[in-house]
Structures are given as C-alpha cells and as structure tokens.
Amino acid sequence: MNRYKLYRAGLALTLVLGTSAAWAAQAAKEQKNIATFAPTSTLGSFGTGPMWGPEDGPLPPAAGTEVKYAFDPLHPFAGLKKAKEWTNLFVRTAKVDPNDPFHNLAPFQWWSALPPLPMTWRGAWANAVRKGMSFKDFYNTLQGTAGDGFTGEPRSPYPFKTAEEHYNAWLKAAKGGTKHTAGNLPDWSGDWRDPPQANGFPVVLVRDFWRSVSDAYKPRYELMLQAELEGRHWWPADSCLPESFTASGRFMMVTPTMVLMNSTYQNQHDRYVFTDGRGFLPPELALPQWLGESQGFWDGNELVVWTKSIKANARGHGAPENSDQLQVIERYKRIGNEMLVDVTWYDPLAFAFPLHGTSIQTKAADAVDAWKRTAVTLNECVSTNLVYHNDEGQLADFEIGDPRYHDLFDQTPWTTVFKKGEKAKLEGKIPAAPSFLSLSGASTLPADPSTVK
C-alpha cells in the first residue's frame, strides 16, 4: 500500500469514525505497520513518484532560473512524441536550504509525512505537547528534503494575462475549432488514472506555493499551514464538499456536443464541457458552482476547456486556496495510452501570478480489472459523515444520542425518523394525531407506533 492509499483509507476512516476511540485504535494499528509502506525515496516527497530519472537526460535547470521556452504558445503540444516531453519542461532542481522557513517540505510532507517525520494530521503536535515539547522544537523535527532534489515551476509559461485572452488565442489559432462527428471523435474510452496528488495543480514545494500566493491571501495561507501543522486541518471532504476544482477525470465520455468528465473521489465530481458553441450562462443565471461551468472546443484531437463561475474553496494538504475569481484553462491530448493534461489557473485575487500545472493520466491496461479493484460507487457522504469542526477548530465526532449522529448500520433511516415522530406524539411534544387508517378501522399500526419493526 502506498502513501496515497494510506491517505485515502485514513480519510475514509475519518469520515466514518471521526476522532473516536475506534479511530484512535485503528490509527495505532496502522502505525505499527507503517514500516511496510513505500519509503520517500520510492514515491518522492510529493507522493507522485520520482520527478526525474536517468531516462530523462541531463538534469533540469535550478528553481528560480529564468527559462525561455522553445514551444509555440499557440500550439504547445505540436510535435510531442511522449507526454513526459511536456511535463519535463517544468521540472526544476531544488536544494535543501537551511534558512527555508518552510523547512524544505513538500505539501505532501506538510500534512502526512511518514516516520521518522511526525504525522501532523494524526495529532503529532498534541503528542509533543504531552511530552512537554515547545512548538519550536516540534517544528524543528519536521525537516524536508526539498522534494528529493526536485520541484516544479508554478508560474505559467504562457504570455496571456487572463483566461479569456488565453482561450480566445487558442480558439483563433485553431481557426474556430475542429467540428467532430460521432464517426471521427477521438477515442478516450477506458479507465484513466491520475498519479497521486496530480490533478493539474502545480507540483511544487511549500515555499514555491508561498511565492505564488498574493499578498492579500498570504495571511490566509499561513493560517491554513499553521492549522495543518497542529492537526487542525480543514479539508473539503471533511464537510462533505467537493475536493476543490480538479482537472481531468477517471472516465471521459465524448460526444460531438459535449465531453463528460467523471472523477470518483470521496464525492462524485462530474463536469460537463459543452463543445457546441453555446457559451457561458448569462450573468444573471451564472451562479458560482463547486466545479464551475465549462465550455470548450477541439483543436484537431486536442481538447481545450475554459471554466469559470467557480466557488471559492480550499484544497488544503499544504496547497493554497482559490477565490471565487478563479478561472481555468485546460488542454488535453491523448498520446498512446497516456493523457497529457495542461492546466493554467487564473485567480487575480488569490494568486500572485497565473499558476500552471501538468500531469499525465495513464489508461488502465485492463479496465475490468481496474473496475473490480476500485469499483465506482456513489458516496453522497451525508449518511456516513460523523465528523465536524468544534469550537477549538479541531475535528470531533457526533456521539450516540446526539440528534446529528448517523447510525451507520441503520438501513432504513426514514423509518427511524417516522418512529421518532410517533414517540414525540405519545410524549406530548408535538400535536397528537391518530393514523388516518384508524379512522376507518383499517390501521395496521400497534398501539405504540414507535415500536414498529
């Protein structure tokens, strides 16, 4: 099991068990087995695997180096033979800086570092307090490796200032876009998998994110980072909310007028990309949505997408939040059994400059086997979520007897609710009313309807 699977398993348990004794016991069991999980050197400090290998050639430039890209910004994927030819353009070497206030940590390590680093999201700071450790001494135990020597460049390589300018430039370069029919649409069928923590957002160190955040939002980002160090995280899934805006999808269904992107996260993420030229909703109808509204066009077999009307959200996990001013430009190209994803994030309120990220999705070799191992399920979250944030900003869980408690083993919660109402009538808490069928002598209810099995 890799660290990403550990995170997913842990989050699922958090949703079900919250901070209860059962959760603590489960965490203790996992802690005993922690040595069996993949070490940092295998997955890299980002949890995504090594960012650079011998097959990638000479090392990339150092972080902070000004790079002049040779690709055409209007046809960025032109001539690519392999998806990694593109993603490698934005990798940078990184060195451990003893003066880095973020301790050379990657976002993955900030919230879920493996031993010997303390696991912050599992209460490492609270444990340190019990041992009499100061916060300074605790924080000094968290020392990263500068991404095992690599980071990414978060600044967009494109010359465009806004998403609208970006989209229109690509639309013009594509001469209005390619009009596909059902017979010549690109084949994007299959089960497409993202590498862990790769959804088109920059894969960079925490210090790189810090310089990417606007001055106005730096205090907010600092609050988030501090909370995660102390184990007081706020992640969307904790509150049954979508995991912030996410590019790509596990399943992508393509028609001449629309592309449907479905991602099977804790909550379903369904995006509808209309390619029929309908444009966006009128301003008076364009309410902010968790995943925004998207329109797109085909440039040959490459899909270009513009999304706006996105609600403000905080993805957490060491990464900064976005405001409701976020607009996103995506470009997709299938190369063999890989899907190259390029994403530019425009948010003049939250970001200091347009951000840029890339990722590569891989098509499962056996879609049926992949489905058996991770079957698609609809988790509406509400029926299984017992956690909430208390007055101290900590995750807590509803206990039995609390009206907000969900009995996970109650297969007919509606009957439970109806019986509570009948009991309340007998106790005089709400107006009494006999069964309507009792008026004709045909009622099947017992004298105490709250005892119905």
Backbone torsions as a table, in degrees:
resi	resn	phi	psi	omega
1	MET	NA	128.6	179.0
2	ASN	-89.6	176.8	-174.3
3	ARG	-65.9	-31.9	179.1
4	TYR	-65.3	-42.5	178.5
5	LYS	-65.0	-36.8	176.6
6	LEU	-60.3	-43.5	179.0
7	TYR	-61.7	-47.1	-178.7
8	ARG	-62.3	-43.1	178.9
9	ALA	-64.1	-42.3	180.0
10	GLY	-65.2	-39.6	179.9
11	LEU	-66.3	-40.5	178.2
12	ALA	-60.7	-41.7	178.2
13	LEU	-66.7	-36.1	178.5
14	THR	-61.5	-42.7	-179.3
15	LEU	-63.0	-35.8	-175.9
16	VAL	-85.9	-42.2	-170.6
17	LEU	-106.8	-16.5	-179.5
18	GLY	58.6	-135.7	-177.5
19	THR	-103.7	26.0	-176.4
20	SER	-71.7	172.4	178.2
21	ALA	-62.2	-33.9	178.4
22	ALA	-62.4	-41.0	178.0
23	TRP	-64.5	-42.1	179.9
24	ALA	-61.9	-41.0	179.2
25	ALA	-64.9	-41.9	178.7
26	GLN	-64.4	-40.6	179.5
27	ALA	-63.0	-37.9	179.2
28	ALA	-64.2	-39.6	178.0
29	LYS	-63.3	-43.2	-179.9
30	GLU	-65.8	-35.5	-179.2
31	GLN	-61.8	-37.0	179.3
32	LYS	-64.3	-30.1	-177.2
33	ASN	-96.7	7.3	-171.5
34	ILE	-61.0	-29.9	-177.4
35	ALA	-67.1	-17.5	-178.9
36	THR	-82.6	-11.5	-178.8
37	PHE	-79.4	160.0	-175.1
38	ALA	-62.1	133.9	179.3
39	PRO	-73.0	165.3	-179.2
40	THR	-55.3	-38.7	-175.7
41	SER	-63.8	-22.2	179.4
42	THR	-81.7	-47.4	-174.7
43	LEU	-94.7	-14.8	-173.5
44	GLY	81.4	160.8	-175.6
45	SER	-69.2	-9.3	-179.9
46	PHE	-97.3	-5.2	-175.9
47	GLY	73.1	16.8	-176.4
48	THR	-113.3	0.4	-173.8
49	GLY	95.1	166.6	-179.0
50	PRO	-57.6	136.0	180.0
51	MET	-81.5	-16.4	-177.1
52	TRP	-150.3	139.0	178.6
53	GLY	-134.4	172.8	-179.2
54	PRO	-55.5	-33.1	-178.6
55	GLU	-69.8	-12.2	-178.1
56	ASP	-86.4	-3.4	175.6
57	GLY	87.3	-157.8	-178.8
58	PRO	-57.6	153.0	-178.4
59	LEU	-62.8	148.1	179.1
60	PRO	-71.4	170.1	178.5
61	PRO	-64.8	162.2	-179.7
62	ALA	-73.7	151.6	176.5
63	ALA	-57.6	137.3	-179.3
64	GLY	92.7	-11.7	178.5
65	THR	-73.7	134.2	176.3
66	GLU	-75.6	124.1	-176.2
67	VAL	-116.1	131.7	174.3
68	LYS	-99.3	111.3	-176.8
69	TYR	-77.9	144.5	-177.1
70	ALA	-94.4	-9.7	-176.1
71	PHE	-76.9	158.9	177.0
72	ASP	-80.8	117.4	-177.6
73	PRO	-64.4	-16.7	177.7
74	LEU	-88.3	-20.4	178.4
75	HIS	-137.4	63.9	-168.6
76	PRO	-63.4	-29.6	-176.1
77	PHE	-92.3	3.0	-175.8
78	ALA	-59.7	131.6	175.1
79	GLY	81.6	-0.3	-178.9
80	LEU	-69.7	133.6	175.5
81	LYS	-101.5	-31.0	179.2
82	LYS	-131.9	145.9	-179.1
83	ALA	-62.2	-35.3	-175.9
84	LYS	-70.9	-18.1	173.9
85	GLU	-57.9	-33.4	-179.1
86	TRP	-80.9	-51.8	-176.2
87	THR	-63.3	-30.1	-179.9
88	ASN	-65.7	-22.9	-179.4
89	LEU	-62.5	-22.1	-171.4
90	PHE	-113.1	11.7	174.7
91	VAL	-86.8	142.8	178.4
92	ARG	-132.6	149.6	172.5
93	THR	-79.2	150.2	-177.9
94	ALA	-137.3	144.6	178.8
95	LYS	-114.7	149.9	174.5
96	VAL	-68.1	122.9	-179.4
97	ASP	-108.3	113.1	-178.3
98	PRO	-63.5	-15.7	-179.5
99	ASN	-102.0	7.7	-179.8
100	ASP	-69.1	116.5	-179.9
101	PRO	-65.3	-14.2	178.3
102	PHE	-98.8	9.7	172.8
103	HIS	56.2	33.0	173.9
104	ASN	59.6	26.5	-176.2
105	LEU	-88.5	144.4	167.8
106	ALA	-86.6	157.0	179.3
107	PRO	-53.5	-38.0	-179.5
108	PHE	-60.0	-40.3	-179.1
109	GLN	-74.3	-25.3	-176.2
110	TRP	-61.7	-37.0	-174.6
111	TRP	-112.9	-20.1	-173.0
112	SER	-143.4	42.4	179.6
113	ALA	-64.4	145.3	176.3
114	LEU	-90.5	156.6	175.7
115	PRO	-52.7	144.1	14.0
116	PRO	-82.4	-2.3	176.3
117	LEU	-74.5	146.2	179.2
118	PRO	-70.2	142.0	-179.4
119	MET	-87.0	98.0	-171.4
120	THR	-62.0	-37.9	-175.1
121	TRP	-74.2	-9.1	178.9
122	ARG	-106.1	21.5	173.2
123	GLY	88.2	27.6	-179.2
124	ALA	-61.4	-38.1	-179.4
125	TRP	-67.6	-41.7	178.1
126	ALA	-61.5	-39.0	176.9
127	ASN	-64.4	-39.4	179.8
128	ALA	-64.7	-39.2	178.6
129	VAL	-61.2	-42.9	179.8
130	ARG	-62.3	-25.3	178.5
131	LYS	-90.0	1.6	178.6
132	GLY	82.1	17.4	-178.2
133	MET	-83.9	140.2	175.3
134	SER	-76.4	161.0	178.8
135	PHE	-64.1	-38.5	179.4
136	LYS	-58.8	-46.3	179.2
137	ASP	-65.1	-38.1	178.1
138	PHE	-63.2	-48.1	-177.8
139	TYR	-63.1	-32.9	179.2
140	ASN	-67.9	-16.7	174.7
141	THR	-77.7	-15.2	178.1
142	LEU	-93.6	97.5	-179.9
143	GLN	-127.6	120.5	-178.6
144	GLY	-88.3	-176.0	-177.2
145	THR	-118.5	20.1	-177.3
146	ALA	53.4	48.6	176.8
147	GLY	64.7	30.4	-174.5
148	ASP	55.9	31.2	176.0
149	GLY	98.1	4.0	-176.9
150	PHE	-140.0	149.7	172.4
151	THR	-145.0	-172.0	176.9
152	GLY	-120.7	170.4	175.4
153	GLU	-99.7	112.9	-175.3
154	PRO	-78.3	-18.1	-175.3
155	ARG	-77.3	135.8	179.9
156	SER	-60.6	137.2	177.2
157	PRO	-83.6	-3.0	-174.5
158	TYR	-90.9	154.0	-177.8
159	PRO	-83.8	0.7	-172.7
160	PHE	-80.3	145.7	-178.3
161	LYS	-95.5	-26.6	-178.2
162	THR	-135.0	162.8	177.6
163	ALA	-65.3	-37.9	-180.0
164	GLU	-63.3	-44.9	177.6
165	GLU	-61.6	-41.9	-179.7
166	HIS	-61.2	-51.2	-177.2
167	TYR	-63.1	-46.7	-177.5
168	ASN	-65.6	-33.9	177.4
169	ALA	-65.3	-43.1	178.6
170	TRP	-70.1	-35.2	178.1
171	LEU	-65.7	-42.0	178.2
172	LYS	-65.4	-41.8	179.3
173	ALA	-63.8	-28.6	178.9
174	ALA	-88.7	7.9	179.0
175	LYS	55.5	45.3	177.7
176	GLY	88.1	-4.0	177.1
177	GLY	96.0	154.3	178.9
178	THR	-85.4	131.7	-179.9
179	LYS	-97.3	97.5	-179.7
180	HIS	-82.7	153.6	170.7
181	THR	-109.9	173.1	179.5
182	ALA	-60.4	-25.3	-177.0
183	GLY	-82.2	-19.7	-176.7
184	ASN	-126.4	20.0	175.7
185	LEU	-67.8	147.7	174.5
186	PRO	-60.1	145.6	178.9
187	ASP	-88.1	103.8	177.7
188	TRP	-112.7	23.2	179.3
189	SER	-69.2	160.5	178.2
190	GLY	119.7	-176.5	-178.2
191	ASP	-111.0	105.3	-174.2
192	TRP	-97.9	131.3	-175.0
193	ARG	-115.3	132.9	173.4
194	ASP	-85.0	145.0	166.7
195	PRO	-66.6	154.8	-179.2
196	PRO	-53.5	136.7	175.8
197	GLN	61.2	20.9	178.4
198	ALA	-116.2	105.2	-179.8
199	ASN	-137.3	29.3	179.8
200	GLY	92.0	-7.2	175.0
201	PHE	-84.3	150.3	-177.6
202	PRO	-55.4	137.1	174.2
203	VAL	-100.2	94.4	-172.3
204	VAL	-140.0	174.4	175.0
205	LEU	-77.3	162.0	179.1
206	VAL	-59.7	-37.9	-179.7
207	ARG	-65.7	-28.9	176.3
208	ASP	-71.8	-39.3	175.3
209	PHE	-61.9	-39.3	-177.7
210	TRP	-58.3	-44.2	179.9
211	ARG	-73.7	-14.2	179.2
212	SER	-86.6	-16.3	-177.1
213	VAL	-86.2	140.5	179.5
214	SER	-65.3	158.2	178.5
215	ASP	-59.6	-36.6	-178.8
216	ALA	-65.7	-30.7	-176.3
217	TYR	-101.0	-3.4	178.4
218	LYS	-60.2	-43.2	177.0
219	PRO	-60.1	-35.5	178.8
220	ARG	-68.1	-41.1	178.3
221	TYR	-66.0	-39.0	178.0
222	GLU	-62.6	-41.8	176.4
223	LEU	-57.4	-44.4	-179.3
224	MET	-64.0	-46.4	-179.3
225	LEU	-62.6	-42.3	179.6
226	GLN	-63.2	-43.1	179.9
227	ALA	-61.6	-41.4	-178.9
228	GLU	-68.9	-34.1	174.8
229	LEU	-61.3	-37.0	-177.2
230	GLU	-87.1	2.0	-178.5
231	GLY	78.4	19.9	179.4
232	ARG	-106.6	45.8	-173.5
233	HIS	-67.4	154.6	169.6
234	TRP	-127.2	109.6	177.8
235	TRP	-118.5	144.1	-174.7
236	PRO	-53.0	-42.2	-176.4
237	ALA	-63.0	-25.9	177.4
238	ASP	-58.6	-31.6	-177.4
239	SER	-108.4	20.5	179.4
240	CYS	61.5	32.9	178.4
241	LEU	-106.0	155.4	176.7
242	PRO	-59.4	149.2	-175.8
243	GLU	-76.6	57.7	-179.2
244	SER	54.0	177.8	-177.0
245	PHE	-68.0	132.2	-178.3
246	THR	-133.1	129.8	176.3
247	ALA	-79.2	164.7	174.1
248	SER	71.5	-175.5	179.8
249	GLY	-163.6	155.7	177.9
250	ARG	-73.9	-42.3	176.3
251	PHE	-119.9	132.3	-178.6
252	MET	-128.5	113.9	-178.0
253	MET	-103.2	122.9	-170.7
254	VAL	-110.1	128.2	173.5
255	THR	-128.4	169.9	179.0
256	PRO	-63.3	-20.3	-175.8
257	THR	-116.5	-7.0	-174.6
258	MET	-161.3	149.6	169.7
259	VAL	-120.1	123.6	177.7
260	LEU	-100.1	123.1	178.7
261	MET	-110.8	120.6	-179.5
262	ASN	-117.1	127.1	177.3
263	SER	-121.2	130.5	-175.1
264	THR	-96.0	71.9	175.0
265	TYR	-88.1	-164.8	178.6
266	GLN	-55.9	-38.1	171.4
267	ASN	-117.4	150.7	179.9
268	GLN	-62.1	136.1	174.5
269	HIS	-117.6	104.8	178.7
270	ASP	-114.7	126.9	178.3
271	ARG	-121.4	138.3	179.5
272	TYR	-113.7	112.6	-179.9
273	VAL	-103.9	107.6	-178.2
274	PHE	-85.5	127.7	-177.0
275	THR	-115.3	18.3	-177.3
276	ASP	-97.4	8.0	176.2
277	GLY	82.2	14.8	-177.0
278	ARG	-71.0	-19.0	-178.7
279	GLY	76.5	-168.2	-178.9
280	PHE	-90.0	166.5	176.0
281	LEU	-63.3	152.1	174.0
282	PRO	-58.8	148.4	-176.5
283	PRO	-52.3	-36.7	-177.7
284	GLU	-71.2	-13.7	178.9
285	LEU	-110.9	-6.4	-173.2
286	ALA	-86.7	77.1	177.6
287	LEU	-78.9	144.1	177.6
288	PRO	-58.6	138.9	179.3
289	GLN	-127.6	157.8	-177.6
290	TRP	-59.8	-39.4	-179.8
291	LEU	-110.7	11.5	176.0
292	GLY	68.1	-167.9	173.0
293	GLU	-124.0	141.2	-170.5
294	SER	-125.9	141.5	167.8
295	GLN	-129.4	159.4	-177.6
296	GLY	-158.9	179.7	175.2
297	PHE	-153.2	162.3	177.1
298	TRP	-97.5	133.6	171.1
299	ASP	-112.4	89.4	-168.4
300	GLY	67.1	-122.1	177.4
301	ASN	-102.1	15.1	177.0
302	GLU	-103.1	134.9	-179.7
303	LEU	-99.0	130.8	175.7
304	VAL	-113.8	133.8	-175.0
305	VAL	-131.5	137.7	173.6
306	TRP	-120.0	124.0	-179.1
307	THR	-123.9	134.1	174.6
308	LYS	-143.8	-170.3	-173.6
309	SER	57.5	45.6	-179.0
310	ILE	-97.5	133.2	179.3
311	LYS	-70.9	150.1	172.9
312	ALA	-61.9	140.3	-179.0
313	ASN	-157.0	162.0	179.8
314	ALA	-125.6	111.1	-178.9
315	ARG	-75.0	-21.8	178.6
316	GLY	64.1	-156.0	-179.6
317	HIS	58.5	38.8	177.8
318	GLY	83.7	-1.4	-178.7
319	ALA	-105.9	152.2	-176.7
320	PRO	-77.9	164.4	178.5
321	GLU	-83.7	167.6	171.6
322	ASN	-117.0	155.6	176.3
323	SER	-93.8	-179.6	177.4
324	ASP	-80.2	7.4	174.7
325	GLN	-93.1	-0.7	-177.2
326	LEU	-62.9	133.6	168.4
327	GLN	-133.7	145.3	-170.4
328	VAL	-130.3	137.4	173.8
329	ILE	-115.3	127.0	-180.0
330	GLU	-122.3	150.6	174.5
331	ARG	-137.8	131.4	-176.2
332	TYR	-123.6	141.0	174.2
333	LYS	-148.3	127.9	175.2
334	ARG	-85.6	128.1	176.2
335	ILE	-127.3	101.8	-174.6
336	GLY	65.3	-128.5	178.3
337	ASN	-99.6	26.4	175.9
338	GLU	-123.3	145.6	175.4
339	MET	-113.1	115.2	178.6
340	LEU	-85.2	127.5	-177.5
341	VAL	-120.6	125.8	179.4
342	ASP	-124.3	126.6	-172.5
343	VAL	-133.0	131.6	175.1
344	THR	-118.1	129.6	-173.2
345	TRP	-110.4	113.7	-179.8
346	TYR	-106.4	113.4	178.0
347	ASP	-147.0	90.4	-175.3
348	PRO	-66.2	-16.4	179.9
349	LEU	-86.7	-44.5	-173.3
350	ALA	-94.8	-26.7	-174.6
351	PHE	-110.2	148.0	179.2
352	ALA	-75.9	-22.3	178.9
353	PHE	-160.7	163.8	177.6
354	PRO	-60.1	132.8	179.8
355	LEU	-93.7	161.6	-176.1
356	HIS	-144.5	136.5	176.4
357	GLY	-144.6	155.2	177.1
358	THR	-134.8	156.1	172.5
359	SER	-155.9	165.3	-179.4
360	ILE	-125.1	119.7	173.2
361	GLN	-91.7	145.5	180.0
362	THR	-115.7	133.5	178.8
363	LYS	-77.8	127.9	179.2
364	ALA	-60.4	133.5	-177.9
365	ALA	-63.3	-35.4	179.9
366	ASP	-127.5	99.7	-175.0
367	ALA	-63.5	-34.6	-179.3
368	VAL	-69.5	-42.0	177.5
369	ASP	-63.3	-42.4	178.5
370	ALA	-62.0	-38.0	178.7
371	TRP	-66.1	-39.4	179.7
372	LYS	-65.0	-37.2	-177.2
373	ARG	-76.7	-34.9	179.3
374	THR	-138.0	73.4	-176.9
375	ALA	-64.5	148.0	177.3
376	VAL	-70.7	126.5	177.5
377	THR	-131.3	151.2	175.5
378	LEU	-97.4	107.7	176.7
379	ASN	-108.0	101.6	-179.3
380	GLU	-79.0	-6.9	168.4
381	CYS	78.4	-40.5	-172.7
382	VAL	-58.8	-42.4	-174.5
383	SER	-73.4	-15.5	-178.3
384	THR	-113.2	-4.9	-174.9
385	ASN	-89.6	115.9	178.8
386	LEU	-114.8	10.1	-175.7
387	VAL	-106.0	154.9	176.2
388	TYR	-153.9	168.1	177.1
389	HIS	-97.3	121.7	-176.5
390	ASN	-82.9	-173.8	-176.0
391	ASP	-67.7	-15.9	177.1
392	GLU	-93.0	3.9	-178.9
393	GLY	77.3	15.1	-179.9
394	GLN	-101.0	152.3	171.8
395	LEU	-71.6	130.5	175.4
396	ALA	-133.4	173.7	-179.9
397	ASP	-130.4	149.6	177.7
398	PHE	-71.4	133.5	-179.4
399	GLU	-95.5	162.8	176.0
400	ILE	-58.4	133.7	-176.9
401	GLY	104.0	-24.2	175.2
402	ASP	-74.1	131.8	-178.1
403	PRO	-61.0	-17.2	179.1
404	ARG	-90.1	-0.3	-178.6
405	TYR	-74.4	133.7	175.4
406	HIS	-103.7	122.2	174.1
407	ASP	-78.5	108.5	-174.7
408	LEU	-65.0	-17.1	-177.6
409	PHE	-102.0	4.5	176.7
410	ASP	-83.8	106.3	-176.0
411	GLN	-82.4	-12.2	178.4
412	THR	-131.9	69.7	-176.6
413	PRO	-62.2	-24.9	179.9
414	TRP	-66.1	-41.0	177.8
415	THR	-63.8	-37.3	177.8
416	THR	-60.0	-43.2	179.8
417	VAL	-64.9	-43.3	-179.0
418	PHE	-62.8	-40.5	-178.7
419	LYS	-68.4	-33.5	175.6
420	LYS	-61.4	-39.5	178.7
421	GLY	-64.7	-41.2	179.3
422	GLU	-65.1	-39.9	177.9
423	LYS	-64.2	-39.3	179.3
424	ALA	-63.9	-33.6	177.4
425	LYS	-66.6	-44.1	-179.6
426	LEU	-64.7	-30.2	-179.9
427	GLU	-87.4	0.1	177.7
428	GLY	76.3	17.3	-178.5
429	LYS	-81.4	-27.2	176.8
430	ILE	-134.1	160.4	-176.9
431	PRO	-57.0	136.0	178.6
432	ALA	-74.7	143.5	176.0
433	ALA	-153.2	125.3	179.2
434	PRO	-71.6	162.1	174.8
435	SER	-60.0	139.2	-179.1
436	PHE	-61.9	-29.2	179.3
437	LEU	-75.2	-22.2	177.2
438	SER	-67.4	-20.9	179.8
439	LEU	-67.1	-24.4	178.1
440	SER	-111.7	10.8	177.7
441	GLY	73.9	20.0	-175.7
442	ALA	-113.5	10.9	-176.5
443	SER	-67.6	141.6	176.5
444	THR	-101.3	0.5	-175.5
445	LEU	-80.2	146.7	174.0
446	PRO	-73.6	173.9	-178.7
447	ALA	-59.2	-35.3	174.8
448	ASP	-110.4	93.7	-176.4
449	PRO	-59.6	-18.7	-178.3
450	SER	-73.3	-4.5	179.2
451	THR	-98.9	5.9	180.0
452	VAL	-57.4	134.5	179.6
453	LYS	-84.9	NA	NA
